[in-house]
Amino acid sequence: RIVCRCETVTEGEIVAEIHAPVPARTYDALKRRTHLGMGRCQGSFDTPRVIEILSRELGIPPTQVIKERRGSNFLTRPTKEVPEGG
């Protein structure tokens, strides 16, 4: 399943980098390794999905997913649940 349309990055590639021997645990680490978020949309389409994937794979709430380093959280409080495909 493609997550980043501009750079054609798949969910499988993202999950592989999260679980690599030297894991990518932040959005920017994934961005450097896969180029997601570097296309025409500059991450406006993929960022929410990447936050969801990082949250799931790292076993942390979405509010704890960080962009680059401690304190650079994307979300400061829980957001409204969006139904699948909505």
C-alpha angles and dihedrals in degrees: 000000000000114000100174110043096184095056097024095237115166130213088243092058091050093048090047091055092047089055098037119125086261098036127216103226101168136057092247092050089054090045092055093048101041105020091234111159092025098098132088095295093050091221099308091127101035104039097081091048092047090051088052092049094047090048093050097043096044093042094234133123116263089248089066096053108110134204100217116333141355110309096026095102118162094212127041097187137011115287132216114283113250116207118241110276092012 
